[in-house]
């Protein structure tokens, strides 16, 4: 909540209707003694890196997913691709896209991996794809930790 941020609730217009939870808060998800001051500069730094230096990243969004509004729009100076699935929601995956857009995704991945990527590639390599996804999450987490350590050294 302090580094990645966390959404809040717009509930002023519901105040007279709230009975069980009169002041909804995300603080319930954190330890009671936690310092919950948001440090925006960390995500701003990461966002700037993704937009300006984050090469070979495929961003997949659903058009009707509220999180798409906060999605990364890569600079045209880097080798990253943003694909928005028309009518798609939060559960958008490569298979969710219309055939022509799905082929565009396969073409990009084929170029980056220097290997033919198509629908059967994902079926044959499900474990590999899952492992790559988990590796990407781990790498991003390590990147966040690294940036935090660097920020602490510069403080």
LUMGUTOR-40421 format. One record per atom (N, C-alpha, C): atom name; x negated, y, z negated. Coordinates in steps of 0.02 Angstrom, whole numbers. Each point is the difference from the previous one (the first is absolute). Layout:
N
+----+--------+--------+--------+
! at !   east !  north !     up !
+----+--------+--------+--------+
! CA !      X !      Y !      Z !
...
+----+--------+--------+--------+
END
This chain:
155
+----+--------+--------+--------+
! at !   east !  north !     up !
+----+--------+--------+--------+
!  N !    -41 !    -60 !      0 !
! CA !     41 !     60 !      0 !
!  C !    -43 !     63 !      0 !
!  N !    -59 !     -4 !    -31 !
! CA !    -41 !     60 !     -5 !
!  C !    -44 !     11 !     61 !
!  N !    -15 !    -54 !     38 !
! CA !    -43 !      8 !     58 !
!  C !     36 !    -10 !     66 !
!  N !     43 !    -49 !      3 !
! CA !     37 !    -13 !     62 !
!  C !     64 !     41 !      4 !
!  N !     24 !     20 !    -58 !
! CA !     63 !     36 !     -2 !
!  C !     58 !    -49 !     -8 !
!  N !     57 !     26 !    -13 !
! CA !     59 !    -42 !     -8 !
!  C !     60 !     46 !     11 !
!  N !     50 !    -27 !     34 !
! CA !     57 !     42 !     15 !
!  C !     40 !     17 !    -62 !
!  N !     35 !     54 !      3 !
! CA !     42 !     21 !    -55 !
!  C !     74 !     -6 !     19 !
!  N !     42 !     24 !    -42 !
! CA !     72 !     -4 !     12 !
!  C !     29 !     70 !      2 !
!  N !     40 !     13 !     50 !
! CA !     39 !     62 !      3 !
!  C !     68 !    -18 !    -27 !
!  N !     12 !     19 !    -62 !
! CA !     62 !    -22 !    -32 !
!  C !     38 !     56 !    -36 !
!  N !    -21 !     62 !      9 !
! CA !     34 !     55 !    -34 !
!  C !     75 !      1 !     16 !
!  N !     17 !    -16 !     62 !
! CA !     70 !      2 !     20 !
!  C !     40 !    -59 !    -29 !
!  N !    -34 !    -47 !    -34 !
! CA !     33 !    -58 !    -29 !
!  C !      2 !      3 !    -77 !
!  N !    -28 !     53 !    -29 !
! CA !     -8 !      4 !    -73 !
!  C !     64 !    -16 !    -38 !
!  N !     56 !     25 !     23 !
! CA !     63 !    -11 !    -36 !
!  C !     25 !    -72 !      8 !
!  N !    -29 !    -39 !     45 !
! CA !     21 !    -69 !     11 !
!  C !    -46 !    -51 !    -34 !
!  N !    -60 !     21 !    -19 !
! CA !    -48 !    -45 !    -30 !
!  C !     17 !    -11 !    -74 !
!  N !      8 !    -63 !    -18 !
! CA !     16 !    -17 !    -69 !
!  C !    -54 !    -43 !    -32 !
!  N !    -18 !    -55 !     32 !
! CA !    -48 !    -47 !    -30 !
!  C !    -70 !     29 !      0 !
!  N !    -20 !     30 !     56 !
! CA !    -66 !     29 !      6 !
!  C !     10 !     74 !     16 !
!  N !     -4 !     42 !    -51 !
! CA !     16 !     70 !     10 !
!  C !    -57 !     39 !     32 !
!  N !    -62 !    -23 !     -7 !
! CA !    -57 !     33 !     31 !
!  C !    -44 !    -53 !     33 !
!  N !     19 !    -22 !     60 !
! CA !    -40 !    -52 !     34 !
!  C !    -72 !     22 !     11 !
!  N !    -46 !    -45 !    -11 !
! CA !    -70 !     16 !      8 !
!  C !    -38 !    -63 !     20 !
!  N !    -53 !      9 !     37 !
! CA !    -44 !    -56 !     19 !
!  C !    -50 !    -15 !    -55 !
!  N !     -1 !     40 !    -53 !
! CA !    -47 !     -9 !    -55 !
!  C !      9 !    -68 !    -33 !
!  N !     58 !    -29 !      7 !
! CA !     14 !    -66 !    -30 !
!  C !    -48 !    -53 !     27 !
!  N !    -28 !     11 !     59 !
! CA !    -45 !    -49 !     31 !
!  C !    -72 !      5 !    -26 !
!  N !    -15 !     51 !    -39 !
! CA !    -68 !     11 !    -24 !
!  C !     -4 !    -12 !    -75 !
!  N !    -61 !    -14 !    -25 !
! CA !     -8 !     -7 !    -73 !
!  C !     22 !     65 !    -35 !
!  N !     25 !     -6 !    -61 !
! CA !     26 !     58 !    -35 !
!  C !    -50 !     55 !    -10 !
!  N !    -64 !    -17 !    -10 !
! CA !    -50 !     52 !    -13 !
!  C !    -38 !     22 !     62 !
!  N !     24 !    -19 !     58 !
! CA !    -36 !     16 !     62 !
!  C !      7 !     73 !     18 !
!  N !    -55 !     27 !     26 !
! CA !      0 !     69 !     25 !
!  C !     29 !     -3 !     71 !
!  N !     57 !     29 !     11 !
! CA !     34 !     -6 !     64 !
!  C !     -5 !     63 !     44 !
!  N !    -57 !     33 !     -4 !
! CA !    -10 !     60 !     41 !
!  C !    -24 !    -22 !     69 !
!  N !     38 !     16 !     51 !
! CA !    -16 !    -19 !     68 !
!  C !    -60 !     39 !     25 !
!  N !    -48 !    -35 !     30 !
! CA !    -60 !     30 !     27 !
!  C !      5 !     -2 !     77 !
!  N !     32 !     49 !     28 !
! CA !     15 !      1 !     72 !
!  C !    -62 !     -2 !     44 !
!  N !    -56 !     26 !    -24 !
! CA !    -59 !      5 !     43 !
!  C !    -25 !    -69 !     22 !
!  N !     12 !    -52 !    -39 !
! CA !    -24 !    -67 !     19 !
!  C !     37 !    -24 !     63 !
!  N !     66 !      4 !      0 !
! CA !     38 !    -22 !     59 !
!  C !    -10 !     48 !     59 !
!  N !    -10 !     64 !    -14 !
! CA !    -14 !     47 !     54 !
!  C !    -65 !    -18 !     34 !
!  N !    -50 !    -20 !    -38 !
! CA !    -64 !    -21 !     27 !
!  C !      7 !    -63 !     42 !
!  N !     37 !    -49 !    -25 !
! CA !     11 !    -62 !     37 !
!  C !     41 !     14 !     63 !
!  N !     51 !     40 !     -6 !
! CA !     41 !     17 !     58 !
!  C !    -42 !     34 !     54 !
!  N !    -41 !     46 !    -20 !
! CA !    -44 !     35 !     47 !
!  C !    -47 !    -49 !     35 !
!  N !    -28 !    -47 !    -38 !
! CA !    -44 !    -50 !     30 !
!  C !     38 !    -44 !     50 !
!  N !     60 !    -23 !    -19 !
! CA !     39 !    -41 !     45 !
!  C !     16 !     37 !     65 !
!  N !     20 !     63 !     -6 !
! CA !     19 !     40 !     58 !
!  C !    -59 !     15 !     46 !
!  N !    -58 !     15 !    -30 !
! CA !    -57 !     24 !     38 !
!  C !    -56 !    -49 !     12 !
!  N !     -3 !    -54 !    -39 !
! CA !    -56 !    -47 !      7 !
!  C !     21 !    -73 !      0 !
!  N !     62 !    -15 !    -14 !
! CA !     23 !    -69 !     -8 !
!  C !      9 !    -36 !     66 !
!  N !    -54 !    -23 !     30 !
! CA !      2 !    -35 !     64 !
!  C !     27 !    -71 !     -7 !
!  N !     28 !    -24 !     56 !
! CA !     25 !    -69 !      6 !
!  C !     51 !    -18 !    -53 !
!  N !     45 !     45 !    -12 !
! CA !     55 !    -13 !    -47 !
!  C !     65 !      5 !     40 !
!  N !     41 !    -51 !     -8 !
! CA !     66 !     -2 !     32 !
!  C !     52 !     15 !    -54 !
!  N !     35 !     56 !      8 !
! CA !     52 !     20 !    -47 !
!  C !     67 !    -21 !     29 !
!  N !     37 !    -39 !    -38 !
! CA !     65 !    -25 !     22 !
!  C !     54 !     27 !    -46 !
!  N !     48 !     34 !     29 !
! CA !     53 !     30 !    -39 !
!  C !     68 !    -15 !     31 !
!  N !     52 !      3 !    -41 !
! CA !     69 !     -4 !     24 !
!  C !     29 !     70 !      4 !
!  N !     33 !     15 !     55 !
! CA !     27 !     67 !     12 !
!  C !     46 !     23 !    -57 !
!  N !     39 !    -46 !    -28 !
! CA !     49 !     19 !    -51 !
!  C !    -24 !    -15 !    -71 !
!  N !    -63 !    -16 !     -8 !
! CA !    -29 !    -11 !    -66 !
!  C !    -21 !     68 !    -29 !
!  N !     24 !     15 !    -59 !
! CA !    -16 !     65 !    -30 !
!  C !    -75 !     10 !     -9 !
!  N !    -38 !    -55 !     -9 !
! CA !    -73 !      6 !     -9 !
!  C !    -35 !     22 !     64 !
!  N !     32 !     -7 !     57 !
! CA !    -31 !     21 !     63 !
!  C !    -14 !     75 !     -1 !
!  N !     42 !     37 !    -34 !
! CA !    -10 !     73 !     -4 !
!  C !    -66 !     19 !    -31 !
!  N !    -27 !    -42 !    -43 !
! CA !    -64 !     14 !    -31 !
!  C !    -57 !    -40 !     32 !
!  N !     15 !    -31 !     57 !
! CA !    -50 !    -42 !     33 !
!  C !    -56 !     40 !     31 !
!  N !    -55 !    -35 !     14 !
! CA !    -59 !     31 !     30 !
!  C !     12 !     11 !     74 !
!  N !    -17 !     60 !     23 !
! CA !     -1 !     15 !     72 !
!  C !    -73 !     11 !     18 !
!  N !    -31 !    -51 !     30 !
! CA !    -72 !      5 !     14 !
!  C !    -16 !     54 !     52 !
!  N !    -57 !     31 !     -9 !
! CA !    -25 !     49 !     47 !
!  C !    -14 !    -35 !     67 !
!  N !      7 !     37 !     54 !
! CA !    -15 !    -30 !     65 !
!  C !    -75 !     -6 !     11 !
!  N !    -40 !     20 !    -49 !
! CA !    -73 !     -4 !      4 !
!  C !    -26 !    -67 !    -26 !
!  N !     45 !    -41 !    -29 !
! CA !    -22 !    -64 !    -26 !
!  C !     36 !    -57 !     36 !
!  N !    -23 !    -60 !    -11 !
! CA !     28 !    -59 !     31 !
!  C !     48 !    -34 !    -48 !
!  N !     58 !     30 !     -9 !
! CA !     52 !    -28 !    -43 !
!  C !     66 !      9 !     37 !
!  N !     48 !    -44 !    -15 !
! CA !     64 !      1 !     36 !
!  C !     57 !     -1 !    -51 !
!  N !     49 !     43 !     12 !
! CA !     60 !      3 !    -41 !
!  C !     58 !    -24 !     43 !
!  N !     35 !    -51 !    -23 !
! CA !     58 !    -26 !     36 !
!  C !     61 !      5 !    -46 !
!  N !     54 !     28 !     27 !
! CA !     62 !      7 !    -38 !
!  C !     54 !    -40 !     35 !
!  N !     26 !    -49 !    -35 !
! CA !     51 !    -45 !     27 !
!  C !     68 !     36 !      2 !
!  N !     27 !     12 !     60 !
! CA !     65 !     34 !      5 !
!  C !     55 !    -38 !    -38 !
!  N !     32 !     35 !    -46 !
! CA !     54 !    -31 !    -39 !
!  C !    -25 !    -46 !    -55 !
!  N !    -66 !     -3 !     -8 !
! CA !    -29 !    -45 !    -50 !
!  C !      2 !     28 !    -70 !
!  N !     -3 !    -44 !    -48 !
! CA !      1 !     19 !    -71 !
!  C !    -66 !    -19 !    -32 !
!  N !     -1 !     -5 !    -67 !
! CA !    -60 !    -14 !    -39 !
!  C !    -28 !    -70 !     15 !
!  N !     43 !    -45 !     24 !
! CA !    -22 !    -68 !     14 !
!  C !    -29 !     -8 !     70 !
!  N !    -16 !     54 !     34 !
! CA !    -27 !     -2 !     68 !
!  C !    -66 !    -38 !      1 !
!  N !     -5 !    -47 !     47 !
! CA !    -61 !    -38 !     13 !
!  C !    -11 !      2 !     76 !
!  N !    -57 !    -25 !     22 !
! CA !    -14 !      1 !     72 !
!  C !     57 !    -34 !     38 !
!  N !     24 !    -56 !    -26 !
! CA !     54 !    -37 !     34 !
!  C !     65 !     40 !      3 !
!  N !      7 !     52 !    -40 !
! CA !     61 !     40 !     -2 !
!  C !      5 !     47 !     60 !
!  N !    -56 !     15 !     31 !
! CA !     -1 !     50 !     54 !
!  C !     31 !    -29 !     64 !
!  N !     26 !     45 !     42 !
! CA !     24 !    -22 !     66 !
!  C !    -59 !    -30 !     39 !
!  N !     13 !    -46 !     47 !
! CA !    -54 !    -35 !     36 !
!  C !    -54 !     46 !     29 !
!  N !     18 !     55 !     32 !
! CA !    -50 !     44 !     31 !
!  C !    -46 !     31 !    -53 !
!  N !     28 !     22 !    -56 !
! CA !    -42 !     29 !    -53 !
!  C !    -42 !    -54 !    -33 !
!  N !     29 !    -59 !     -8 !
! CA !    -37 !    -56 !    -29 !
!  C !    -62 !    -15 !     43 !
!  N !      9 !      2 !     66 !
! CA !    -56 !    -13 !     45 !
!  C !    -53 !     55 !     -7 !
!  N !     21 !     62 !     -9 !
! CA !    -48 !     54 !    -12 !
!  C !    -42 !    -14 !    -62 !
!  N !     33 !    -25 !    -52 !
! CA !    -36 !    -17 !    -62 !
!  C !    -49 !    -57 !     14 !
!  N !     22 !    -52 !     35 !
! CA !    -44 !    -56 !     17 !
!  C !    -60 !     24 !     40 !
!  N !     12 !     46 !     47 !
! CA !    -54 !     26 !     42 !
!  C !    -52 !     37 !    -42 !
!  N !     23 !     41 !    -47 !
! CA !    -46 !     36 !    -44 !
!  C !    -41 !    -48 !    -42 !
!  N !     34 !    -49 !    -30 !
! CA !    -35 !    -49 !    -42 !
!  C !    -49 !    -41 !     42 !
!  N !     20 !    -19 !     60 !
! CA !    -44 !    -38 !     44 !
!  C !    -64 !     39 !     15 !
!  N !      8 !     64 !     12 !
! CA !    -58 !     42 !     15 !
!  C !    -46 !      5 !    -61 !
!  N !     30 !     13 !    -59 !
! CA !    -40 !      8 !    -60 !
!  C !    -35 !    -65 !    -21 !
!  N !     35 !    -56 !      8 !
! CA !    -28 !    -65 !    -22 !
!  C !    -41 !    -35 !     54 !
!  N !      4 !     28 !     62 !
! CA !    -34 !    -31 !     57 !
!  C !     22 !    -73 !      7 !
!  N !     65 !    -10 !     -9 !
! CA !     30 !    -67 !      3 !
!  C !     73 !      9 !     19 !
!  N !     25 !    -46 !     41 !
! CA !     70 !      4 !     21 !
!  C !     47 !     -6 !    -60 !
!  N !     42 !     50 !     -9 !
! CA !     49 !     -1 !    -54 !
!  C !     69 !      3 !     31 !
!  N !     42 !    -48 !    -19 !
! CA !     69 !     -3 !     23 !
!  C !     42 !    -33 !    -54 !
!  N !     62 !    -14 !     15 !
! CA !     44 !    -29 !    -51 !
!  C !    -27 !    -66 !    -26 !
!  N !    -25 !    -42 !     45 !
! CA !    -25 !    -65 !    -22 !
!  C !    -64 !      7 !    -42 !
!  N !    -37 !     55 !     11 !
! CA !    -60 !     12 !    -41 !
!  C !     20 !      4 !    -73 !
!  N !     54 !     36 !    -15 !
! CA !     22 !      8 !    -69 !
!  C !     28 !    -65 !    -28 !
!  N !     33 !    -38 !     42 !
! CA !     26 !    -65 !    -24 !
!  C !    -57 !    -47 !    -15 !
!  N !    -51 !     -2 !     43 !
! CA !    -58 !    -44 !    -10 !
!  C !    -44 !     24 !    -58 !
!  N !     -2 !     65 !     -9 !
! CA !    -46 !     29 !    -48 !
!  C !     35 !     33 !    -59 !
!  N !     55 !    -29 !    -21 !
! CA !     38 !     30 !    -55 !
!  C !    -43 !      9 !    -62 !
!  N !    -38 !    -52 !    -18 !
! CA !    -42 !      5 !    -60 !
!  C !    -54 !     53 !     10 !
!  N !    -29 !      3 !     59 !
! CA !    -51 !     50 !     14 !
!  C !     30 !     70 !     -6 !
!  N !     58 !      9 !     31 !
! CA !     33 !     66 !     -3 !
!  C !     16 !     19 !    -72 !
!  N !     24 !    -48 !    -39 !
! CA !     15 !     13 !    -70 !
!  C !    -64 !     18 !    -38 !
!  N !    -53 !    -36 !     14 !
! CA !    -64 !     14 !    -33 !
!  C !    -26 !     69 !     18 !
!  N !      7 !     18 !     64 !
! CA !    -22 !     67 !     22 !
!  C !     40 !     54 !    -35 !
!  N !     64 !    -12 !     -8 !
! CA !     44 !     48 !    -34 !
!  C !    -23 !      8 !    -72 !
!  N !    -12 !    -56 !    -35 !
! CA !    -22 !      4 !    -69 !
!  C !    -69 !     32 !     -5 !
!  N !    -44 !    -14 !     49 !
! CA !    -66 !     31 !      1 !
!  C !      7 !     76 !      8 !
!  N !     46 !     21 !     43 !
! CA !     10 !     71 !     11 !
!  C !     23 !     34 !    -64 !
!  N !     44 !    -32 !    -37 !
! CA !     23 !     28 !    -64 !
!  C !    -58 !      4 !    -49 !
!  N !    -41 !    -53 !     -3 !
! CA !    -58 !      0 !    -44 !
!  C !    -49 !     55 !     20 !
!  N !    -14 !      5 !     65 !
! CA !    -48 !     51 !     23 !
!  C !     25 !     70 !    -16 !
!  N !     64 !     12 !      9 !
! CA !     28 !     66 !    -15 !
!  C !     -4 !     14 !    -75 !
!  N !     13 !    -50 !    -41 !
! CA !     -5 !      8 !    -72 !
!  C !    -72 !     17 !    -20 !
!  N !    -48 !    -37 !     28 !
! CA !    -70 !     14 !    -14 !
!  C !    -19 !     70 !     23 !
!  N !     27 !     22 !     57 !
! CA !    -12 !     67 !     24 !
!  C !     24 !     51 !    -50 !
!  N !     60 !    -11 !    -28 !
! CA !     27 !     46 !    -51 !
!  C !    -45 !      2 !    -61 !
!  N !    -23 !    -58 !    -22 !
! CA !    -44 !     -3 !    -58 !
!  C !    -65 !     37 !     15 !
!  N !    -29 !    -12 !     59 !
! CA !    -62 !     32 !     20 !
!  C !      8 !     76 !     -1 !
!  N !     54 !     25 !     30 !
! CA !     11 !     72 !      2 !
!  C !      8 !     29 !    -70 !
!  N !     33 !    -38 !    -44 !
! CA !      9 !     24 !    -68 !
!  C !    -68 !      5 !    -36 !
!  N !    -41 !    -51 !      9 !
! CA !    -67 !      0 !    -30 !
!  C !    -40 !     59 !     26 !
!  N !      3 !     11 !     66 !
! CA !    -37 !     56 !     30 !
!  C !     25 !     67 !    -28 !
!  N !     66 !      6 !     -7 !
! CA !     29 !     61 !    -28 !
!  C !    -24 !     11 !    -71 !
!  N !     -6 !    -54 !    -39 !
! CA !    -24 !      5 !    -69 !
!  C !    -73 !     21 !     -3 !
!  N !    -39 !    -23 !     47 !
! CA !    -72 !     19 !      2 !
!  C !     -8 !     73 !     18 !
!  N !     45 !     26 !     41 !
! CA !     -5 !     70 !     23 !
!  C !     32 !     49 !    -48 !
!  N !     34 !    -26 !    -51 !
! CA !     36 !     44 !    -47 !
!  C !    -48 !     32 !    -49 !
+----+--------+--------+--------+
END
